[in-house]
Amino acid sequence: MWEIFLATVISLSVGVREPRNIPDTPFDYELSYKLENNYNNLDLSFKHDYEREDGDYFNDIRAELNYLINNIGALEFPHHGIILKEDYKQITSKDLYQFNSDIRYQWNGLSVGYGFIWDLKDNKNFKWSAGYSKKITLGKWKLETENDIYYTKPLTYQTEAKIIYNITNNIGIGLSGNYIETLSDYDYNAQAVITIKFG
């Protein structure tokens, strides 16, 4: 049980900017935290953004779960597997809501499969999906990227990237960013982050 807790990474970010559309409102800001846990073949993340934009307050929530099955009894296939993907987005600042559920075959980070896409209202689709994910470590630098595309009309997709410099084994600094195109809208952000690892 403690091993799962020690595998948790917390990312913290704070941002301040001028109001976008209403200049006489107070400054806009964004506070966010992200919890990530990669334990055995289970990869979990939960991100919560609290922000003020043009004087209005929003809560944005994103959650992901990836589970990789790459063994049959004592046989293990390190570069192949079946991946189950669950992805939830509740981005109130953009009135953007979507849930995706996939099952895919994965080989060396490339994946292809079939997914269920729902805008949490009336629009439900079953479509082919594909993706690419990779984690690279070079000394104290760590780069992660995850990309998914769904063959809806029009295409929906998302791309995420994060680069971290580990100051110590437990503390890192870096940048993260993503772009999301859903059935109804799009969203993007870029943030400077501090990461804290327990284990």
Accessible surface in RSA format (square Angstrom, percent):
REM  Atomic radii and reference values for relative SASA: ProtOr
REM  Chains: A
REM  Algorithm: Lee & Richards
REM  Probe-radius: 1.40
REM  Slices: 20
REM RES _ NUM      All-atoms   Total-Side   Main-Chain    Non-polar    All polar
REM                ABS   REL    ABS   REL    ABS   REL    ABS   REL    ABS   REL
RES MET A   1   193.62 100.3 155.03 102.6  38.59  91.9 122.79 104.4  70.84  93.8
RES TRP A   2   180.80  72.6 179.76  87.0   1.04   2.4 151.54  80.8  29.27  47.5
RES GLU A   3   101.14  58.1  96.16  72.8   4.98  11.9  43.66  84.4  57.48  46.9
RES ILE A   4    85.19  48.5  85.19  63.5   0.00   0.0  85.19  61.3   0.00   0.0
RES PHE A   5    96.56  48.3  92.09  57.0   4.46  11.6  96.09  58.3   0.47   1.3
RES LEU A   6    78.08  43.5  76.57  54.8   1.51   3.8  76.82  53.9   1.26   3.4
RES ALA A   7    24.30  22.3  13.77  21.3  10.53  24.0  18.42  25.9   5.88  15.6
RES THR A   8    22.28  15.8  22.28  22.6   0.00   0.0  14.18  19.0   8.10  12.2
RES VAL A   9    32.98  21.7  32.98  29.9   0.00   0.0  32.98  28.7   0.00   0.0
RES ILE A  10    37.62  21.4  37.62  28.0   0.00   0.0  37.62  27.1   0.00   0.0
RES SER A  11     6.00   5.1   4.60   6.1   1.40   3.2   4.67   9.9   1.33   1.9
RES LEU A  12    76.09  42.4  73.82  52.8   2.27   5.7  74.06  52.0   2.03   5.5
RES SER A  13    11.51   9.7   4.93   6.6   6.59  15.2   5.29  11.3   6.22   8.7
RES VAL A  14   111.30  73.2  81.09  73.4  30.21  72.8  81.17  70.5  30.14  81.7
RES GLY A  15    30.94  38.2   0.00   N/A  30.94  38.2  29.78  81.7   1.16   2.6
RES VAL A  16   103.25  67.9  68.71  62.2  34.54  83.2  68.86  59.8  34.39  93.3
RES ARG A  17    69.44  29.2  58.89  30.0  10.55  25.1  52.29  71.5  17.15  10.4
RES GLU A  18   140.43  80.6 130.62  98.8   9.81  23.4  61.20 118.4  79.23  64.7
RES PRO A  19    16.94  12.3   3.07   2.8  13.86  50.4   3.07   2.5  13.86  86.2
RES ARG A  20   125.36  52.6  89.47  45.6  35.89  85.4  41.92  57.3  83.43  50.6
RES ASN A  21   118.20  81.5  89.48  86.5  28.72  69.2  27.33  65.8  90.87  87.8
RES ILE A  22    78.99  44.9  78.08  58.2   0.90   2.2  78.85  56.8   0.13   0.4
RES PRO A  23   119.51  87.1  97.55  88.9  21.96  79.8 101.18  83.5  18.32 113.9
RES ASP A  24   131.38  92.0  93.16  92.7  38.22  90.4  51.59 121.4  79.79  79.6
RES THR A  25    31.59  22.5  20.71  21.0  10.88  25.9  22.96  30.8   8.63  13.0
RES PRO A  26    78.13  56.9  64.89  59.1  13.24  48.1  77.57  64.0   0.56   3.5
RES PHE A  27   109.40  54.7 103.76  64.3   5.64  14.7 104.70  63.5   4.70  13.5
RES ASP A  28     0.00   0.0   0.00   0.0   0.00   0.0   0.00   0.0   0.00   0.0
RES TYR A  29    42.52  19.9  42.52  24.2   0.00   0.0  24.72  18.6  17.80  21.9
RES GLU A  30    22.29  12.8  21.52  16.3   0.78   1.9   2.09   4.0  20.21  16.5
RES LEU A  31    81.07  45.2  79.59  56.9   1.48   3.7  79.75  56.0   1.32   3.6
RES SER A  32    11.04   9.3   2.69   3.6   8.34  19.2   2.54   5.4   8.49  11.9
RES TYR A  33    83.02  38.8  82.22  46.8   0.80   2.1  58.04  43.6  24.98  30.8
RES LYS A  34    42.41  20.7  42.36  26.0   0.05   0.1  16.01  14.4  26.40  28.1
RES LEU A  35    70.46  39.2  68.63  49.1   1.82   4.6  68.89  48.4   1.57   4.2
RES GLU A  36    29.67  17.0  28.45  21.5   1.22   2.9  12.80  24.7  16.88  13.8
RES ASN A  37    17.50  12.1  16.12  15.6   1.38   3.3   9.78  23.5   7.72   7.5
RES ASN A  38    75.65  52.2  57.67  55.7  17.99  43.3  24.22  58.3  51.44  49.7
RES TYR A  39    68.41  31.9  66.84  38.0   1.57   4.1  39.38  29.6  29.03  35.8
RES ASN A  40   124.37  85.8  88.57  85.6  35.80  86.2  33.45  80.5  90.92  87.9
RES ASN A  41    49.67  34.3  39.74  38.4   9.92  23.9   8.96  21.6  40.71  39.4
RES LEU A  42    59.08  32.9  58.70  42.0   0.38   1.0  58.80  41.3   0.28   0.8
RES ASP A  43    44.08  30.9  42.14  41.9   1.94   4.6  11.65  27.4  32.43  32.3
RES LEU A  44    63.58  35.4  63.06  45.1   0.52   1.3  63.52  44.6   0.06   0.2
RES SER A  45    21.62  18.3  15.37  20.5   6.25  14.4  11.58  24.7  10.04  14.1
RES PHE A  46    73.75  36.9  73.35  45.4   0.40   1.0  73.55  44.6   0.20   0.6
RES LYS A  47    19.81   9.7  19.10  11.7   0.72   1.7  12.11  10.9   7.70   8.2
RES HIS A  48    41.65  22.8  40.61  28.2   1.04   2.7  33.74  34.8   7.91   9.2
RES ASP A  49     2.34   1.6   2.34   2.3   0.00   0.0   0.00   0.0   2.34   2.3
RES TYR A  50    80.30  37.5  79.94  45.5   0.35   0.9  53.36  40.1  26.93  33.2
RES GLU A  51    11.03   6.3  11.03   8.3   0.00   0.0   0.00   0.0  11.03   9.0
RES ARG A  52    30.35  12.7  30.35  15.5   0.00   0.0   1.57   2.1  28.78  17.4
RES GLU A  53    23.58  13.5  21.67  16.4   1.91   4.5   2.37   4.6  21.20  17.3
RES ASP A  54    18.64  13.1  13.23  13.2   5.41  12.8   7.46  17.6  11.18  11.1
RES GLY A  55    28.37  35.0   0.00   N/A  28.37  35.0  11.12  30.5  17.25  38.6
RES ASP A  56    84.68  59.3  82.31  81.9   2.38   5.6  13.31  31.3  71.38  71.2
RES TYR A  57   119.69  55.9  94.26  53.6  25.43  66.2  68.37  51.4  51.32  63.3
RES PHE A  58    49.14  24.6  45.60  28.2   3.54   9.2  49.07  29.7   0.08   0.2
RES ASN A  59    63.34  43.7  61.02  59.0   2.32   5.6  15.16  36.5  48.18  46.6
RES ASP A  60     4.83   3.4   3.96   3.9   0.87   2.1   0.19   0.4   4.65   4.6
RES ILE A  61    42.97  24.5  42.97  32.0   0.00   0.0  42.97  30.9   0.00   0.0
RES ARG A  62    20.96   8.8  19.85  10.1   1.11   2.6  18.00  24.6   2.96   1.8
RES ALA A  63    31.02  28.5  29.30  45.2   1.71   3.9  29.93  42.2   1.09   2.9
RES GLU A  64    31.67  18.2  25.41  19.2   6.26  14.9   8.82  17.1  22.85  18.7
RES LEU A  65    63.46  35.3  63.16  45.2   0.30   0.8  63.16  44.4   0.30   0.8
RES ASN A  66    17.89  12.3  17.43  16.8   0.46   1.1   4.54  10.9  13.35  12.9
RES TYR A  67    91.23  42.6  91.23  51.9   0.00   0.0  46.51  35.0  44.72  55.1
RES LEU A  68    37.26  20.7  36.46  26.1   0.80   2.0  36.46  25.6   0.80   2.1
RES ILE A  69    76.28  43.4  70.46  52.5   5.82  14.0  73.02  52.6   3.26   8.8
RES ASN A  70    13.08   9.0  10.18   9.8   2.90   7.0   2.90   7.0  10.18   9.8
RES ASN A  71    68.32  47.1  59.39  57.4   8.94  21.5   5.30  12.7  63.03  60.9
RES ILE A  72   126.38  71.9 119.03  88.7   7.35  17.7 122.64  88.3   3.74  10.1
RES GLY A  73    74.50  91.9   0.00   N/A  74.50  91.9  45.60 125.1  28.90  64.7
RES ALA A  74   110.89 102.0  67.18 103.7  43.70  99.4  78.27 110.2  32.62  86.4
RES LEU A  75   116.70  65.0 115.53  82.7   1.17   3.0 116.70  82.0   0.00   0.0
RES GLU A  76   117.08  67.2  93.46  70.7  23.62  56.2  21.95  42.5  95.13  77.7
RES PHE A  77    83.02  41.5  81.35  50.4   1.66   4.3  83.02  50.3   0.00   0.0
RES PRO A  78    96.67  70.5  71.81  65.5  24.86  90.4  73.97  61.1  22.70 141.1
RES HIS A  79   109.96  60.1 102.04  70.9   7.92  20.3  75.04  77.3  34.92  40.6
RES HIS A  80    75.88  41.5  72.74  50.6   3.14   8.0  49.19  50.7  26.68  31.0
RES GLY A  81     7.96   9.8   0.00   N/A   7.96   9.8   7.83  21.5   0.13   0.3
RES ILE A  82    69.34  39.5  69.34  51.7   0.00   0.0  69.34  49.9   0.00   0.0
RES ILE A  83    14.72   8.4  14.72  11.0   0.00   0.0  14.72  10.6   0.00   0.0
RES LEU A  84    59.09  32.9  59.09  42.3   0.00   0.0  59.09  41.5   0.00   0.0
RES LYS A  85    16.39   8.0  16.15   9.9   0.24   0.6   8.84   8.0   7.55   8.0
RES GLU A  86    59.42  34.1  57.62  43.6   1.80   4.3  32.62  63.1  26.80  21.9
RES ASP A  87    12.87   9.0  10.82  10.8   2.05   4.8   7.94  18.7   4.93   4.9
RES TYR A  88    70.46  32.9  70.18  39.9   0.28   0.7  51.54  38.7  18.92  23.3
RES LYS A  89    10.95   5.3  10.95   6.7   0.00   0.0   6.77   6.1   4.18   4.4
RES GLN A  90    46.25  25.9  46.25  33.8   0.00   0.0   3.83   8.2  42.42  32.2
RES ILE A  91     0.18   0.1   0.18   0.1   0.00   0.0   0.18   0.1   0.00   0.0
RES THR A  92    40.12  28.5  30.08  30.5  10.05  23.9  29.54  39.7  10.59  16.0
RES SER A  93    19.34  16.3   1.50   2.0  17.84  41.1   0.00   0.0  19.34  27.1
RES LYS A  94    51.34  25.0  42.41  26.0   8.94  21.3  40.49  36.4  10.85  11.6
RES ASP A  95    89.20  62.5  81.00  80.6   8.20  19.4  30.16  71.0  59.04  58.9
RES LEU A  96     0.00   0.0   0.00   0.0   0.00   0.0   0.00   0.0   0.00   0.0
RES TYR A  97    55.54  25.9  53.01  30.2   2.53   6.6  30.82  23.2  24.72  30.5
RES GLN A  98     8.00   4.5   7.16   5.2   0.84   2.0   1.75   3.7   6.26   4.7
RES PHE A  99    52.15  26.1  52.09  32.3   0.06   0.2  52.15  31.6   0.00   0.0
RES ASN A 100     7.24   5.0   6.88   6.6   0.36   0.9   0.83   2.0   6.41   6.2
RES SER A 101    31.03  26.2  27.06  36.1   3.96   9.1   6.90  14.7  24.13  33.8
RES ASP A 102     6.53   4.6   0.29   0.3   6.24  14.8   3.36   7.9   3.18   3.2
RES ILE A 103    97.01  55.2  94.17  70.2   2.84   6.8  94.17  67.8   2.84   7.7
RES ARG A 104     4.39   1.8   1.65   0.8   2.74   6.5   2.74   3.7   1.65   1.0
RES TYR A 105   100.50  46.9  96.93  55.1   3.57   9.3  83.09  62.4  17.41  21.5
RES GLN A 106    28.54  16.0  28.41  20.8   0.13   0.3   1.18   2.5  27.37  20.8
RES TRP A 107   114.05  45.8 113.89  55.1   0.16   0.4 102.47  54.6  11.58  18.8
RES ASN A 108    65.31  45.0  50.34  48.6  14.97  36.0  21.32  51.3  43.99  42.5
RES GLY A 109    11.14  13.7   0.00   N/A  11.14  13.7   5.37  14.7   5.77  12.9
RES LEU A 110    92.31  51.4  90.37  64.6   1.94   4.9  90.63  63.6   1.68   4.5
RES SER A 111    11.63   9.8   4.69   6.3   6.94  16.0   2.39   5.1   9.24  12.9
RES VAL A 112    84.91  55.9  82.54  74.7   2.37   5.7  82.54  71.7   2.37   6.4
RES GLY A 113    10.65  13.1   0.00   N/A  10.65  13.1  10.65  29.2   0.00   0.0
RES TYR A 114    92.52  43.2  89.11  50.7   3.40   8.9  59.39  44.6  33.12  40.8
RES GLY A 115     2.42   3.0   0.00   N/A   2.42   3.0   2.42   6.6   0.00   0.0
RES PHE A 116    44.13  22.1  43.24  26.8   0.89   2.3  43.24  26.2   0.89   2.6
RES ILE A 117     0.00   0.0   0.00   0.0   0.00   0.0   0.00   0.0   0.00   0.0
RES TRP A 118    74.85  30.0  74.85  36.2   0.00   0.0  74.85  39.9   0.00   0.0
RES ASP A 119    18.92  13.3  17.98  17.9   0.94   2.2   2.63   6.2  16.29  16.2
RES LEU A 120    53.33  29.7  31.06  22.2  22.27  56.0  31.06  21.8  22.27  59.9
RES LYS A 121   123.31  60.2 104.17  63.9  19.14  45.6  76.73  69.1  46.58  49.6
RES ASP A 122   141.20  98.9 114.86 114.3  26.35  62.3  39.78  93.6 101.42 101.1
RES ASN A 123    65.46  45.1  59.79  57.8   5.67  13.7  14.53  35.0  50.94  49.2
RES LYS A 124   123.25  60.1  96.44  59.2  26.80  63.8  41.97  37.8  81.28  86.6
RES ASN A 125    32.52  22.4  28.13  27.2   4.39  10.6   4.39  10.6  28.13  27.2
RES PHE A 126   127.96  64.0 114.06  70.6  13.90  36.2 114.06  69.2  13.90  39.8
RES LYS A 127    69.12  33.7  67.93  41.7   1.20   2.8  18.60  16.7  50.53  53.8
RES TRP A 128   159.51  64.0 158.96  76.9   0.55   1.3 132.91  70.9  26.60  43.2
RES SER A 129     0.00   0.0   0.00   0.0   0.00   0.0   0.00   0.0   0.00   0.0
RES ALA A 130    22.84  21.0  22.84  35.2   0.00   0.0  22.84  32.2   0.00   0.0
RES GLY A 131    12.13  15.0   0.00   N/A  12.13  15.0   7.99  21.9   4.15   9.3
RES TYR A 132    83.96  39.2  80.86  46.0   3.09   8.1  57.31  43.1  26.65  32.9
RES SER A 133    40.29  34.0  36.68  49.0   3.61   8.3  19.88  42.3  20.41  28.6
RES LYS A 134    86.39  42.1  79.61  48.8   6.78  16.1  39.71  35.7  46.68  49.7
RES LYS A 135    97.91  47.8  71.65  44.0  26.27  62.5  61.43  55.3  36.48  38.9
RES ILE A 136    71.19  40.5  66.87  49.8   4.32  10.4  70.18  50.5   1.01   2.7
RES THR A 137    88.63  63.0  62.87  63.7  25.76  61.4  46.59  62.6  42.04  63.6
RES LEU A 138   129.76  72.3 121.83  87.2   7.93  19.9 126.15  88.6   3.61   9.7
RES GLY A 139    73.74  90.9   0.00   N/A  73.74  90.9  45.24 124.2  28.50  63.8
RES LYS A 140   109.07  53.2 103.25  63.4   5.82  13.8  67.30  60.6  41.77  44.5
RES TRP A 141   124.39  49.9 124.12  60.1   0.27   0.6 103.33  55.1  21.06  34.2
RES LYS A 142    73.47  35.8  72.10  44.2   1.37   3.3  25.01  22.5  48.46  51.6
RES LEU A 143    73.08  40.7  72.25  51.7   0.84   2.1  72.25  50.7   0.84   2.3
RES GLU A 144    33.71  19.4  33.13  25.1   0.58   1.4   9.21  17.8  24.50  20.0
RES THR A 145    34.95  24.9  29.42  29.8   5.52  13.2  24.12  32.4  10.82  16.4
RES GLU A 146    34.22  19.6  33.11  25.0   1.11   2.7  12.11  23.4  22.11  18.1
RES ASN A 147    41.28  28.5  40.73  39.4   0.55   1.3  23.29  56.1  17.98  17.4
RES ASP A 148     7.71   5.4   3.44   3.4   4.26  10.1   1.82   4.3   5.89   5.9
RES ILE A 149    49.90  28.4  49.90  37.2   0.00   0.0  49.90  35.9   0.00   0.0
RES TYR A 150     6.94   3.2   6.94   3.9   0.00   0.0   3.37   2.5   3.57   4.4
RES TYR A 151   107.89  50.4  97.34  55.4  10.55  27.5  67.41  50.7  40.48  49.9
RES THR A 152     5.94   4.2   1.85   1.9   4.09   9.8   1.85   2.5   4.09   6.2
RES LYS A 153   196.76  96.0 166.02 101.9  30.74  73.2 110.06  99.1  86.70  92.4
RES PRO A 154   105.31  76.7  94.41  86.1  10.90  39.6 104.48  86.3   0.83   5.1
RES LEU A 155    80.94  45.1  73.85  52.8   7.08  17.8  73.85  51.9   7.08  19.1
RES THR A 156     1.27   0.9   1.27   1.3   0.00   0.0   1.27   1.7   0.00   0.0
RES TYR A 157    85.58  40.0  81.18  46.2   4.39  11.4  53.50  40.2  32.08  39.5
RES GLN A 158    10.94   6.1   8.95   6.5   1.99   4.7   3.67   7.8   7.27   5.5
RES THR A 159    55.78  39.7  55.61  56.4   0.16   0.4  40.59  54.5  15.19  23.0
RES GLU A 160    33.19  19.1  32.28  24.4   0.92   2.2  14.98  29.0  18.21  14.9
RES ALA A 161    49.66  45.7  43.95  67.8   5.71  13.0  46.02  64.8   3.64   9.6
RES LYS A 162    23.91  11.7  21.96  13.5   1.95   4.6  18.67  16.8   5.23   5.6
RES ILE A 163    69.39  39.5  68.80  51.3   0.59   1.4  68.80  49.5   0.59   1.6
RES ILE A 164     9.20   5.2   9.20   6.9   0.00   0.0   9.20   6.6   0.00   0.0
RES TYR A 165    73.25  34.2  73.25  41.7   0.00   0.0  41.85  31.5  31.40  38.7
RES ASN A 166    47.94  33.1  47.26  45.7   0.68   1.6  10.07  24.2  37.88  36.6
RES ILE A 167    81.82  46.6  70.62  52.6  11.20  27.0  71.52  51.5  10.31  28.0
RES THR A 168    72.19  51.3  61.07  61.9  11.13  26.5  68.90  92.5   3.29   5.0
RES ASN A 169   141.08  97.3 118.12 114.2  22.95  55.3  28.00  67.4 113.08 109.3
RES ASN A 170    57.20  39.4  53.74  51.9   3.46   8.3  18.69  45.0  38.52  37.2
RES ILE A 171    65.49  37.3  64.20  47.8   1.29   3.1  64.61  46.5   0.88   2.4
RES GLY A 172     0.48   0.6   0.00   N/A   0.48   0.6   0.00   0.0   0.48   1.1
RES ILE A 173    81.26  46.2  80.63  60.1   0.64   1.5  80.63  58.1   0.64   1.7
RES GLY A 174    18.18  22.4   0.00   N/A  18.18  22.4  13.65  37.5   4.53  10.2
RES LEU A 175   110.16  61.3 110.16  78.8   0.00   0.0 110.16  77.4   0.00   0.0
RES SER A 176    23.46  19.8  18.18  24.3   5.28  12.2  16.41  34.9   7.05   9.9
RES GLY A 177    24.57  30.3   0.00   N/A  24.57  30.3  18.14  49.8   6.43  14.4
RES ASN A 178    20.94  14.4   9.89   9.6  11.05  26.6   5.78  13.9  15.15  14.6
RES TYR A 179    66.91  31.2  66.86  38.0   0.04   0.1  49.11  36.9  17.80  21.9
RES ILE A 180     5.79   3.3   5.79   4.3   0.00   0.0   5.79   4.2   0.00   0.0
RES GLU A 181    46.97  27.0  45.19  34.2   1.78   4.2   7.23  14.0  39.74  32.4
RES THR A 182     7.49   5.3   1.66   1.7   5.83  13.9   1.66   2.2   5.83   8.8
RES LEU A 183    37.94  21.1   9.23   6.6  28.71  72.2   9.61   6.8  28.33  76.2
RES SER A 184    76.52  64.7  39.20  52.3  37.32  86.0  43.29  92.2  33.23  46.5
RES ASP A 185    50.53  35.4  43.54  43.3   6.98  16.5   9.54  22.4  40.99  40.9
RES TYR A 186   104.37  48.7 103.39  58.8   0.98   2.5  56.60  42.5  47.77  58.9
RES ASP A 187     7.69   5.4   7.45   7.4   0.24   0.6   0.24   0.6   7.45   7.4
RES TYR A 188   130.97  61.1 120.07  68.3  10.90  28.4  77.37  58.1  53.60  66.1
RES ASN A 189    28.20  19.4  18.13  17.5  10.07  24.2  20.50  49.3   7.70   7.4
RES ALA A 190    89.79  82.6  60.79  93.8  29.00  66.0  61.17  86.1  28.62  75.8
RES GLN A 191    19.41  10.9  10.39   7.6   9.02  21.5  14.06  29.9   5.35   4.1
RES ALA A 192    68.36  62.9  55.61  85.8  12.75  29.0  55.97  78.8  12.39  32.8
RES VAL A 193     9.97   6.6   5.70   5.2   4.27  10.3   6.98   6.1   2.99   8.1
RES ILE A 194    85.99  48.9  85.99  64.1   0.00   0.0  85.99  61.9   0.00   0.0
RES THR A 195    10.41   7.4  10.26  10.4   0.15   0.4   4.91   6.6   5.50   8.3
RES ILE A 196    55.64  31.7  55.64  41.5   0.00   0.0  55.64  40.1   0.00   0.0
RES LYS A 197    90.80  44.3  87.36  53.6   3.43   8.2  29.95  27.0  60.84  64.8
RES PHE A 198    84.22  42.1  59.26  36.7  24.95  64.9  62.78  38.1  21.44  61.3
RES GLY A 199    46.32  57.1   0.00   N/A  46.32  57.1  39.66 108.8   6.66  14.9
END  Absolute sums over single chains surface
CHAIN  1 A    11724.9      10125.5       1599.4       7793.0       3931.9
END  Absolute sums over all chains
TOTAL         11724.9      10125.5       1599.4       7793.0       3931.9
